């Protein structure tokens, strides 16, 4: 079990179109070596397929891509790349919730418990890989808006908030992207930061 902060783990948070993915890719380029890109989106509609294609075009051709909507631990540990980008926890949490809850409104409490358990166990498996490689997690910060009206939307917000906190506690670096600029939250959170 990983419990300490790991310098090889970076969490990159922000709103939509804040520059999260671009910053993760820049960090990976700077680190050098092989890169594994774990894409969590399920490409069910044309708009999502177009977005995924645009993301692919931004990445260097030599990077390996694994598309995995649920088995995050397995995907992160595949291959031998020095750096792994997980893009993104936002869609991954949505996939987890959909698997365990579906579209039930309100979502059944036992299903929410199972979704949470699965998510935290998968994250733990993924974080174990940080002992051998650098992990860059991309995620949205969705807790700054209004409280959603529906129970399913609140469950999603809560699950993603917990996922982000889980990774942030273990990350050596946590950046909040604002208008394309990274703000080092981990450093600001330290006494005297």
Protein Blocks (a to p, Z undefined) as FASTA:
>chain_A
ZZbdcfkbccddddehilpmmmmmmmmmmngpadddddfbdcfbfklmmmmmmmmmmpcf
klccdddfklmmlmmmgcjbfbdcdddfklmmmmmmmmmnomadcddfklmmmmmmmmmm
mmmmmmmmmmmmccddddddfklmccdfblklmmmmmmmmmmmmmmmmmpmbdcddeehi
acdfklmmpghZZ
